Amino acid sequence: MPHSPEDKKRAITRLRRIRGQAEALERQIADGSSCGDVLQQLSAMRGAVNGLMSDVLEGHLLESFGHADCPPDCRDPEHEKLHASVAEAVALVRSYLK
């Protein structure tokens, strides 16, 4: 769950984009748009949802390990190792979400 004001703002922005995409998809279907156009819109929505999911996952992993308040550029070796591990896990998940 996003906790910092910046993370919340980014999550809300993504959600608003997803809502707009869903409304556009609804209009496309109501208007009888081509399957290709509908599939393209669905793909865009999936990408937006996957991006939000990976951001929330990253926050969750950092929060679960108790270091969510440590910035990614922290110079403490323990925190650097944690951030590298979380970044690696999130990158792996993102690769499967594509």
C-alpha positions as CSV (number, residue, x, y, z in Angstrom):
1,M,0.0,0.0,0.0
2,P,1.4,3.4,-0.9
3,H,2.2,5.4,2.2
4,S,4.2,8.4,1.2
5,P,2.4,11.4,-0.3
6,E,4.4,10.9,-3.6
7,D,3.5,7.2,-3.8
8,K,-0.1,7.9,-3.1
9,K,-0.2,10.6,-5.7
10,R,1.4,8.3,-8.3
11,A,-1.0,5.5,-7.4
12,I,-4.1,7.8,-7.7
13,T,-2.8,9.1,-11.0
14,R,-2.5,5.5,-12.3
15,L,-5.9,4.7,-11.1
16,R,-7.4,7.7,-12.8
17,R,-5.7,6.7,-16.0
18,I,-7.1,3.1,-15.7
19,R,-10.6,4.5,-15.1
20,G,-10.3,6.7,-18.2
21,Q,-9.1,3.7,-20.2
22,A,-12.0,1.6,-18.9
23,E,-14.5,4.3,-19.9
24,A,-12.9,4.5,-23.3
25,L,-13.2,0.7,-23.6
26,E,-16.9,0.9,-22.7
27,R,-17.5,3.5,-25.4
28,Q,-15.6,1.4,-27.9
29,I,-17.7,-1.6,-27.2
30,A,-20.9,0.4,-27.2
31,D,-19.9,2.0,-30.5
32,G,-19.0,-1.4,-32.1
33,S,-15.3,-0.6,-32.6
34,S,-13.1,-3.2,-34.2
35,C,-11.7,-6.1,-32.3
36,G,-8.2,-4.8,-32.9
37,D,-9.0,-1.4,-31.3
38,V,-10.7,-3.1,-28.3
39,L,-7.7,-5.4,-27.9
40,Q,-5.3,-2.5,-28.0
41,Q,-7.3,-0.7,-25.3
42,L,-7.4,-3.9,-23.2
43,S,-3.6,-4.2,-23.6
44,A,-3.1,-0.6,-22.4
45,M,-5.3,-1.2,-19.4
46,R,-3.4,-4.4,-18.5
47,G,-0.1,-2.5,-18.7
48,A,-1.4,0.3,-16.4
49,V,-2.7,-2.3,-13.9
50,N,0.5,-4.2,-14.0
51,G,2.5,-1.1,-13.4
52,L,0.4,-0.2,-10.4
53,M,0.6,-3.7,-9.1
54,S,4.4,-3.7,-9.3
55,D,4.7,-0.4,-7.5
56,V,2.4,-1.6,-4.7
57,L,4.4,-4.9,-4.6
58,E,7.7,-3.0,-4.2
59,G,6.3,-0.8,-1.4
60,H,4.9,-3.9,0.3
61,L,8.3,-5.7,0.1
62,L,10.1,-2.7,1.5
63,E,7.5,-2.2,4.2
64,S,7.5,-5.9,5.1
65,F,11.2,-5.9,5.7
66,G,10.9,-2.7,7.8
67,H,13.0,-0.4,5.6
68,A,10.3,1.5,3.7
69,D,11.5,4.8,5.2
70,C,15.1,4.3,4.0
71,P,15.7,6.0,0.6
72,P,16.9,3.9,-2.3
73,D,20.3,5.8,-2.3
74,C,20.9,5.0,1.4
75,R,24.6,4.2,2.0
76,D,24.1,1.8,4.8
77,P,25.4,-1.6,3.5
78,E,22.5,-3.5,5.0
79,H,19.9,-1.2,3.4
80,E,21.7,-1.2,0.1
81,K,21.6,-5.0,0.1
82,L,17.9,-5.0,1.0
83,H,17.0,-2.4,-1.7
84,A,19.0,-4.5,-4.3
85,S,17.1,-7.6,-3.3
86,V,13.7,-5.9,-3.5
87,A,14.6,-4.3,-6.9
88,E,15.6,-7.7,-8.2
89,A,12.4,-9.3,-7.0
90,V,10.3,-6.5,-8.5
91,A,12.2,-6.7,-11.8
92,L,11.5,-10.4,-11.9
93,V,7.8,-9.9,-11.3
94,R,7.6,-7.1,-13.8
95,S,9.2,-9.4,-16.5
96,Y,6.4,-11.9,-15.9
97,L,3.7,-9.2,-16.1
98,K,4.7,-8.1,-19.6
